[in-house]
Amino acid sequence: MEPSNPAYKDFVKTQFASAPFIQHLGIELIDFAPGWVETRIALRPEHLQQDSFVHAGVIATMADHSSGMAAGTLCPAGRKVLTVEFKINLMRPGTGAALTCRAEVVRPGKTLSVTEARVFNEDGKVIALMTATMALVE
């Protein structure tokens, strides 16, 4: 996949760094290229639910934001990415010291892009799978 915005790297880094909730949670941008993004979160006690597993909201936020940034790598200059909808399957509990996420654009579009994100425990097992639709808006 080829980016339509030659400054896509700056766009993704700026969008990621300027998201207060993402910064608050501690989700980090690890690597990216046209069509995909990888992120990581070092887990803290406040990320956990009552049974000491990672809260579904943290997992969904990580997958959603990573998906948006994957779409952002292909976003034309002057547009931004907003989530239209997503579906997440939580397949096993989130545990350990950190989670990683890899989000990829499945189908890029001019106004809507479809993405898929996988969230992994430290042992490399997939704990969640998200499919999402992202709008490219002015």
N, CA and C atoms as an extended XYZ file, in Angstrom:
414
Properties=species:S:1:pos:R:3:atomname:S:1:resname:S:1:resid:I:1 pbc="F F F"
N         0.845       -1.182        0.000 N   MET     1
C         0.000        0.000        0.000 CA  MET     1
C         0.889        1.242        0.000 C   MET     1
N         0.479        2.200       -0.771 N   GLU     2
C         1.229        3.450       -0.881 CA  GLU     2
C         0.483        4.577       -0.180 C   GLU     2
N         1.179        5.352        0.641 N   PRO     3
C         0.513        6.486        1.286 CA  PRO     3
C         0.252        7.603        0.281 C   PRO     3
N        -0.907        8.251        0.408 N   SER     4
C        -1.202        9.376       -0.478 CA  SER     4
C        -0.649       10.674        0.089 C   SER     4
N        -0.268       10.656        1.352 N   ASN     5
C         0.305       11.825        2.012 CA  ASN     5
C         1.793       11.571        2.246 C   ASN     5
N         2.672       12.308        1.561 N   PRO     6
C         4.106       12.074        1.756 CA  PRO     6
C         4.570       12.365        3.185 C   PRO     6
N         3.777       13.129        3.936 N   ALA     7
C         4.124       13.455        5.327 CA  ALA     7
C         3.357       12.562        6.305 C   ALA     7
N         3.020       11.345        5.879 N   TYR     8
C         2.202       10.469        6.728 CA  TYR     8
C         2.890       10.154        8.056 C   TYR     8
N         4.217       10.067        8.059 N   LYS     9
C         4.925        9.750        9.311 CA  LYS     9
C         4.701       10.840       10.354 C   LYS     9
N         4.831       12.094        9.936 N   ASP    10
C         4.586       13.207       10.858 CA  ASP    10
C         3.136       13.235       11.308 C   ASP    10
N         2.214       12.954       10.386 N   PHE    11
C         0.790       12.934       10.709 CA  PHE    11
C         0.510       11.916       11.811 C   PHE    11
N         0.990       10.697       11.636 N   VAL    12
C         0.715        9.630       12.605 CA  VAL    12
C         1.353        9.954       13.954 C   VAL    12
N         2.599       10.392       13.945 N   LYS    13
C         3.277       10.724       15.210 CA  LYS    13
C         2.555       11.856       15.941 C   LYS    13
N         2.130       12.876       15.214 N   THR    14
C         1.440       14.014       15.822 CA  THR    14
C         0.076       13.595       16.362 C   THR    14
N        -0.687       12.849       15.566 N   GLN    15
C        -2.001       12.395       16.006 CA  GLN    15
C        -1.888       11.502       17.240 C   GLN    15
N        -0.901       10.657       17.259 N   PHE    16
C        -0.718        9.761       18.401 CA  PHE    16
C        -0.339       10.548       19.651 C   PHE    16
N         0.595       11.454       19.516 N   ALA    17
C         1.089       12.220       20.669 CA  ALA    17
C         0.059       13.215       21.199 C   ALA    17
N        -0.904       13.606       20.374 N   SER    18
C        -1.856       14.636       20.795 CA  SER    18
C        -3.190       14.067       21.289 C   SER    18
N        -3.244       12.773       21.535 N   ALA    19
C        -4.468       12.134       22.042 CA  ALA    19
C        -4.348       11.986       23.562 C   ALA    19
N        -4.988       12.887       24.337 N   PRO    20
C        -4.810       12.882       25.791 CA  PRO    20
C        -5.171       11.556       26.469 C   PRO    20
N        -6.245       10.911       26.056 N   PHE    21
C        -6.650        9.671       26.711 CA  PHE    21
C        -5.627        8.565       26.457 C   PHE    21
N        -5.098        8.528       25.252 N   ILE    22
C        -4.088        7.522       24.894 CA  ILE    22
C        -2.825        7.750       25.724 C   ILE    22
N        -2.437        9.007       25.871 N   GLN    23
C        -1.270        9.337       26.694 CA  GLN    23
C        -1.527        8.966       28.157 C   GLN    23
N        -2.736        9.249       28.631 N   HIS    24
C        -3.103        8.926       30.015 CA  HIS    24
C        -2.998        7.415       30.277 C   HIS    24
N        -3.461        6.617       29.324 N   LEU    25
C        -3.387        5.166       29.482 CA  LEU    25
C        -1.957        4.646       29.363 C   LEU    25
N        -1.115        5.378       28.634 N   GLY    26
C         0.269        4.952       28.456 CA  GLY    26
C         0.491        4.088       27.224 C   GLY    26
N        -0.399        4.169       26.255 N   ILE    27
C        -0.226        3.408       25.012 CA  ILE    27
C         0.848        4.094       24.177 C   ILE    27
N         1.833        3.305       23.754 N   GLU    28
C         2.973        3.839       23.005 CA  GLU    28
C         2.962        3.367       21.558 C   GLU    28
N         3.348        4.251       20.675 N   LEU    29
C         3.538        3.909       19.271 CA  LEU    29
C         4.909        3.245       19.150 C   LEU    29
N         4.951        2.021       18.670 N   ILE    30
C         6.207        1.274       18.577 CA  ILE    30
C         6.800        1.359       17.177 C   ILE    30
N         5.987        1.062       16.163 N   ASP    31
C         6.485        1.058       14.789 CA  ASP    31
C         5.289        1.203       13.857 C   ASP    31
N         5.548        1.671       12.656 N   PHE    32
C         4.480        1.776       11.665 CA  PHE    32
C         5.066        1.984       10.283 C   PHE    32
N         4.253        1.685        9.292 N   ALA    33
C         4.573        1.900        7.880 CA  ALA    33
C         3.224        1.986        7.173 C   ALA    33
N         3.220        2.304        5.889 N   PRO    34
C         1.936        2.405        5.200 CA  PRO    34
C         1.082        1.143        5.360 C   PRO    34
N        -0.102        1.340        5.959 N   GLY    35
C        -1.061        0.261        6.103 CA  GLY    35
C        -1.044       -0.481        7.426 C   GLY    35
N        -0.090       -0.180        8.317 N   TRP    36
C        -0.068       -0.891        9.602 CA  TRP    36
C         0.589       -0.053       10.700 C   TRP    36
N         0.235       -0.428       11.942 N   VAL    37
C         0.765        0.233       13.145 CA  VAL    37
C         0.943       -0.819       14.227 C   VAL    37
N         2.004       -0.671       15.016 N   GLU    38
C         2.194       -1.512       16.199 CA  GLU    38
C         2.299       -0.615       17.427 C   GLU    38
N         1.594       -1.025       18.496 N   THR    39
C         1.585       -0.258       19.737 CA  THR    39
C         1.842       -1.197       20.919 C   THR    39
N         2.116       -0.571       22.059 N   ARG    40
C         2.413       -1.324       23.291 CA  ARG    40
C         1.873       -0.550       24.477 C   ARG    40
N         1.453       -1.283       25.497 N   ILE    41
C         1.065       -0.661       26.751 CA  ILE    41
C         1.704       -1.455       27.892 C   ILE    41
N         2.449       -0.759       28.734 N   ALA    42
C         2.955       -1.348       29.971 CA  ALA    42
C         1.811       -1.275       30.970 C   ALA    42
N         1.416       -2.414       31.490 N   LEU    43
C         0.220       -2.474       32.329 CA  LEU    43
C         0.490       -1.969       33.740 C   LEU    43
N        -0.500       -1.230       34.234 N   ARG    44
C        -0.479       -0.683       35.595 CA  ARG    44
C        -1.722       -1.183       36.329 C   ARG    44
N        -1.731       -1.117       37.655 N   PRO    45
C        -2.897       -1.604       38.412 CA  PRO    45
C        -4.213       -0.971       37.969 C   PRO    45
N        -4.205        0.289       37.566 N   GLU    46
C        -5.453        0.944       37.170 CA  GLU    46
C        -5.992        0.465       35.819 C   GLU    46
N        -5.226       -0.339       35.096 N   HIS    47
C        -5.698       -0.925       33.837 CA  HIS    47
C        -6.508       -2.199       34.067 C   HIS    47
N        -6.542       -2.666       35.304 N   LEU    48
C        -7.160       -3.959       35.601 CA  LEU    48
C        -8.603       -3.821       36.069 C   LEU    48
N        -9.368       -4.889       35.859 N   GLN    49
C       -10.728       -4.948       36.384 CA  GLN    49
C       -10.704       -5.713       37.704 C   GLN    49
N       -11.868       -6.007       38.241 N   GLN    50
C       -11.998       -6.574       39.586 CA  GLN    50
C       -11.364       -7.943       39.757 C   GLN    50
N       -11.147       -8.686       38.677 N   ASP    51
C       -10.545      -10.014       38.768 CA  ASP    51
C        -9.064      -10.016       38.393 C   ASP    51
N        -8.489       -8.806       38.320 N   SER    52
C        -7.059       -8.613       38.024 CA  SER    52
C        -6.667       -8.925       36.581 C   SER    52
N        -7.648       -8.939       35.671 N   PHE    53
C        -7.363       -9.030       34.244 CA  PHE    53
C        -7.429       -7.621       33.661 C   PHE    53
N        -6.803       -7.421       32.501 N   VAL    54
C        -6.863       -6.115       31.853 CA  VAL    54
C        -8.315       -5.820       31.482 C   VAL    54
N        -8.759       -4.622       31.812 N   HIS    55
C       -10.139       -4.215       31.543 CA  HIS    55
C       -10.388       -4.206       30.036 C   HIS    55
N       -11.565       -4.676       29.645 N   ALA    56
C       -11.939       -4.715       28.227 CA  ALA    56
C       -11.866       -3.328       27.589 C   ALA    56
N       -12.153       -2.287       28.371 N   GLY    57
C       -12.088       -0.929       27.846 CA  GLY    57
C       -10.682       -0.528       27.443 C   GLY    57
N        -9.692       -0.984       28.184 N   VAL    58
C        -8.290       -0.703       27.842 CA  VAL    58
C        -7.927       -1.427       26.554 C   VAL    58
N        -8.314       -2.692       26.463 N   ILE    59
C        -8.013       -3.493       25.265 CA  ILE    59
C        -8.699       -2.892       24.041 C   ILE    59
N        -9.970       -2.527       24.178 N   ALA    60
C       -10.719       -1.954       23.054 CA  ALA    60
C       -10.134       -0.614       22.639 C   ALA    60
N        -9.751        0.203       23.614 N   THR    61
C        -9.158        1.501       23.286 CA  THR    61
C        -7.853        1.327       22.523 C   THR    61
N        -7.029        0.399       22.987 N   MET    62
C        -5.751        0.148       22.311 CA  MET    62
C        -5.974       -0.296       20.866 C   MET    62
N        -6.887       -1.246       20.668 N   ALA    63
C        -7.166       -1.752       19.322 CA  ALA    63
C        -7.785       -0.670       18.440 C   ALA    63
N        -8.698        0.117       18.997 N   ASP    64
C        -9.365        1.175       18.240 CA  ASP    64
C        -8.369        2.247       17.800 C   ASP    64
N        -7.576        2.728       18.734 N   HIS    65
C        -6.641        3.805       18.386 CA  HIS    65
C        -5.573        3.302       17.413 C   HIS    65
N        -5.105        2.097       17.620 N   SER    66
C        -4.122        1.525       16.698 CA  SER    66
C        -4.714        1.375       15.303 C   SER    66
N        -5.976        0.957       15.231 N   SER    67
C        -6.660        0.837       13.940 CA  SER    67
C        -6.784        2.191       13.249 C   SER    67
N        -7.151        3.200       14.023 N   GLY    68
C        -7.259        4.542       13.455 CA  GLY    68
C        -5.936        5.048       12.918 C   GLY    68
N        -4.878        4.767       13.642 N   MET    69
C        -3.563        5.219       13.188 CA  MET    69
C        -3.083        4.423       11.976 C   MET    69
N        -3.465        3.130       11.895 N   ALA    70
C        -3.143        2.351       10.693 CA  ALA    70
C        -3.826        2.983        9.482 C   ALA    70
N        -5.100        3.340        9.643 N   ALA    71
C        -5.811        4.039        8.565 CA  ALA    71
C        -5.154        5.390        8.292 C   ALA    71
N        -4.653        6.023        9.342 N   GLY    72
C        -3.987        7.323        9.197 CA  GLY    72
C        -2.731        7.269        8.346 C   GLY    72
N        -2.089        6.109        8.291 N   THR    73
C        -0.888        6.006        7.450 CA  THR    73
C        -1.221        6.152        5.971 C   THR    73
N        -2.488        5.917        5.627 N   LEU    74
C        -2.929        6.015        4.233 CA  LEU    74
C        -3.876        7.184        4.002 C   LEU    74
N        -4.066        8.009        5.016 N   CYS    75
C        -5.010        9.122        4.961 CA  CYS    75
C        -4.459       10.268        4.114 C   CYS    75
N        -5.250       10.802        3.196 N   PRO    76
C        -4.783       11.937        2.395 CA  PRO    76
C        -4.495       13.168        3.276 C   PRO    76
N        -3.587       13.995        2.835 N   ALA    77
C        -3.269       15.238        3.554 CA  ALA    77
C        -4.544       16.064        3.710 C   ALA    77
N        -4.685       16.687        4.876 N   GLY    78
C        -5.841       17.532        5.132 CA  GLY    78
C        -7.036       16.797        5.698 C   GLY    78
N        -6.943       15.497        5.850 N   ARG    79
C        -8.036       14.715        6.432 CA  ARG    79
C        -7.575       14.081        7.737 C   ARG    79
N        -8.546       13.683        8.529 N   LYS    80
C        -8.285       12.989        9.783 CA  LYS    80
C        -9.117       11.722        9.818 C   LYS    80
N        -8.834       10.883       10.786 N   VAL    81
C        -9.501        9.591       10.901 CA  VAL    81
C       -10.413        9.580       12.126 C   VAL    81
N       -11.641        9.138       11.926 N   LEU    82
C       -12.593        8.952       13.025 CA  LEU    82
C       -13.205        7.564       12.919 C   LEU    82
N       -13.390        6.916       14.050 N   THR    83
C       -14.014        5.593       14.071 CA  THR    83
C       -15.498        5.716       13.771 C   THR    83
N       -15.973        4.892       12.844 N   VAL    84
C       -17.397        4.827       12.525 CA  VAL    84
C       -18.040        3.700       13.334 C   VAL    84
N       -17.378        2.546       13.360 N   GLU    85
C       -17.888        1.417       14.134 CA  GLU    85
C       -16.756        0.427       14.342 C   GLU    85
N       -16.930       -0.414       15.376 N   PHE    86
C       -16.019       -1.538       15.546 CA  PHE    86
C       -16.707       -2.689       16.253 C   PHE    86
N       -16.139       -3.864       16.032 N   LYS    87
C       -16.576       -5.078       16.715 CA  LYS    87
C       -15.324       -5.716       17.273 C   LYS    87
N       -15.390       -6.097       18.545 N   ILE    88
C       -14.225       -6.712       19.170 CA  ILE    88
C       -14.612       -8.062       19.756 C   ILE    88
N       -13.751       -9.039       19.531 N   ASN    89
C       -13.869      -10.350       20.168 CA  ASN    89
C       -12.777      -10.423       21.224 C   ASN    89
N       -13.195      -10.607       22.473 N   LEU    90
C       -12.255      -10.776       23.582 CA  LEU    90
C       -12.120      -12.283       23.783 C   LEU    90
N       -10.969      -12.831       23.395 N   MET    91
C       -10.815      -14.282       23.306 CA  MET    91
C       -10.158      -14.930       24.512 C   MET    91
N        -9.387      -14.165       25.265 N   ARG    92
C        -8.800      -14.673       26.506 CA  ARG    92
C        -8.447      -13.482       27.370 C   ARG    92
N        -8.249      -13.683       28.669 N   PRO    93
C        -7.947      -12.549       29.549 CA  PRO    93
C        -6.604      -11.901       29.225 C   PRO    93
N        -6.561      -10.598       29.387 N   GLY    94
C        -5.312       -9.864       29.269 CA  GLY    94
C        -4.557       -9.969       30.581 C   GLY    94
N        -3.306      -10.455       30.502 N   THR    95
C        -2.492      -10.639       31.702 CA  THR    95
C        -1.045      -10.259       31.405 C   THR    95
N        -0.244      -10.197       32.453 N   GLY    96
C         1.184       -9.951       32.286 CA  GLY    96
C         1.546       -8.505       32.528 C   GLY    96
N         2.749       -8.147       32.120 N   ALA    97
C         3.272       -6.810       32.354 CA  ALA    97
C         2.975       -5.838       31.215 C   ALA    97
N         2.650       -6.367       30.030 N   ALA    98
C         2.416       -5.495       28.877 CA  ALA    98
C         1.561       -6.205       27.832 C   ALA    98
N         0.913       -5.407       26.994 N   LEU    99
C         0.192       -5.900       25.827 CA  LEU    99
C         0.762       -5.213       24.597 C   LEU    99
N         0.673       -5.882       23.461 N   THR   100
C         1.025       -5.257       22.189 CA  THR   100
C        -0.164       -5.388       21.250 C   THR   100
N        -0.169       -4.522       20.243 N   CYS   101
C        -1.254       -4.541       19.260 CA  CYS   101
C        -0.666       -4.316       17.882 C   CYS   101
N        -1.169       -5.043       16.916 N   ARG   102
C        -0.833       -4.798       15.516 CA  ARG   102
C        -2.146       -4.570       14.781 C   ARG   102
N        -2.260       -3.404       14.178 N   ALA   103
C        -3.450       -3.038       13.408 CA  ALA   103
C        -3.052       -2.871       11.947 C   ALA   103
N        -3.908       -3.354       11.066 N   GLU   104
C        -3.639       -3.283        9.631 CA  GLU   104
C        -4.878       -2.827        8.876 C   GLU   104
N        -4.646       -2.122        7.795 N   VAL   105
C        -5.731       -1.731        6.908 CA  VAL   105
C        -6.040       -2.927        6.011 C   VAL   105
N        -7.281       -3.378        6.053 N   VAL   106
C        -7.726       -4.503        5.232 CA  VAL   106
C        -8.170       -4.002        3.866 C   VAL   106
N        -8.897       -2.885        3.880 N   ARG   107
C        -9.348       -2.262        2.636 CA  ARG   107
C        -9.322       -0.757        2.782 C   ARG   107
N        -8.374       -0.112        2.103 N   PRO   108
C        -8.345        1.351        2.139 CA  PRO   108
C        -9.427        1.915        1.227 C   PRO   108
N        -9.912        3.092        1.574 N   GLY   109
C       -10.912        3.749        0.744 CA  GLY   109
C       -10.714        5.249        0.739 C   GLY   109
N       -11.487        5.936       -0.086 N   LYS   110
C       -11.394        7.397       -0.156 CA  LYS   110
C       -12.106        8.065        1.000 C   LYS   110
N       -13.205        7.456        1.466 N   THR   111
C       -13.942        8.028        2.594 CA  THR   111
C       -14.047        7.071        3.782 C   THR   111
N       -14.002        5.765        3.533 N   LEU   112
C       -14.056        4.754        4.592 CA  LEU   112
C       -12.962        3.720        4.370 C   LEU   112
N       -12.321        3.314        5.454 N   SER   113
C       -11.330        2.239        5.401 CA  SER   113
C       -11.704        1.183        6.436 C   SER   113
N       -11.452       -0.067        6.094 N   VAL   114
C       -11.707       -1.177        7.006 CA  VAL   114
C       -10.367       -1.652        7.556 C   VAL   114
N       -10.337       -1.855        8.874 N   THR   115
C        -9.105       -2.270        9.544 CA  THR   115
C        -9.346       -3.524       10.382 C   THR   115
N        -8.232       -4.134       10.761 N   GLU   116
C        -8.275       -5.268       11.673 CA  GLU   116
C        -7.129       -5.094       12.662 C   GLU   116
N        -7.401       -5.344       13.932 N   ALA   117
C        -6.363       -5.234       14.965 CA  ALA   117
C        -6.367       -6.491       15.818 C   ALA   117
N        -5.162       -6.908       16.159 N   ARG   118
C        -4.983       -8.028       17.081 CA  ARG   118
C        -4.203       -7.519       18.294 C   ARG   118
N        -4.681       -7.864       19.488 N   VAL   119
C        -4.002       -7.509       20.728 CA  VAL   119
C        -3.431       -8.794       21.312 C   VAL   119
N        -2.174       -8.719       21.764 N   PHE   120
C        -1.437       -9.887       22.232 CA  PHE   120
C        -0.976       -9.736       23.680 C   PHE   120
N        -1.015      -10.839       24.440 N   ASN   121
C        -0.341      -10.918       25.723 CA  ASN   121
C         1.164      -11.024       25.473 C   ASN   121
N         1.949      -10.948       26.531 N   GLU   122
C         3.410      -11.074       26.406 CA  GLU   122
C         3.841      -12.416       25.833 C   GLU   122
N         3.035      -13.450       26.030 N   ASP   123
C         3.389      -14.776       25.517 CA  ASP   123
C         3.094      -14.924       24.025 C   ASP   123
N         2.606      -13.857       23.396 N   GLY   124
C         2.327      -13.878       21.968 CA  GLY   124
C         0.955      -14.400       21.598 C   GLY   124
N         0.155      -14.764       22.597 N   LYS   125
C        -1.190      -15.260       22.301 CA  LYS   125
C        -2.134      -14.093       22.050 C   LYS   125
N        -2.984      -14.258       21.043 N   VAL   126
C        -3.972      -13.232       20.726 CA  VAL   126
C        -5.044      -13.238       21.806 C   VAL   126
N        -5.286      -12.065       22.391 N   ILE   127
C        -6.344      -11.965       23.397 CA  ILE   127
C        -7.582      -11.261       22.852 C   ILE   127
N        -7.413      -10.500       21.759 N   ALA   128
C        -8.559       -9.780       21.192 CA  ALA   128
C        -8.353       -9.556       19.699 C   ALA   128
N        -9.472       -9.565       18.993 N   LEU   129
C        -9.482       -9.288       17.557 CA  LEU   129
C       -10.565       -8.257       17.295 C   LEU   129
N       -10.188       -7.158       16.663 N   MET   130
C       -11.138       -6.090       16.342 CA  MET   130
C       -11.176       -5.879       14.840 C   MET   130
N       -12.388       -5.724       14.308 N   THR   131
C       -12.557       -5.203       12.959 CA  THR   131
C       -13.236       -3.850       13.117 C   THR   131
N       -12.798       -2.883       12.320 N   ALA   132
C       -13.310       -1.536       12.470 CA  ALA   132
C       -13.442       -0.850       11.122 C   ALA   132
N       -14.363        0.104       11.080 N   THR   133
C       -14.520        0.981        9.925 CA  THR   133
C       -14.110        2.370       10.345 C   THR   133
N       -13.217        2.973        9.583 N   MET   134
C       -12.704        4.300        9.877 CA  MET   134
C       -13.119        5.275        8.780 C   MET   134
N       -13.609        6.438        9.184 N   ALA   135
C       -13.966        7.497        8.231 CA  ALA   135
C       -12.777        8.418        8.064 C   ALA   135
N       -12.530        8.834        6.847 N   LEU   136
C       -11.495        9.821        6.539 CA  LEU   136
C       -12.228       11.151        6.311 C   LEU   136
N       -12.127       12.041        7.290 N   VAL   137
C       -12.923       13.270        7.264 CA  VAL   137
C       -12.031       14.497        7.149 C   VAL   137
N       -12.642       15.600        6.644 N   GLU   138
C       -11.898       16.866        6.547 CA  GLU   138
C       -11.935       17.602        7.851 C   GLU   138
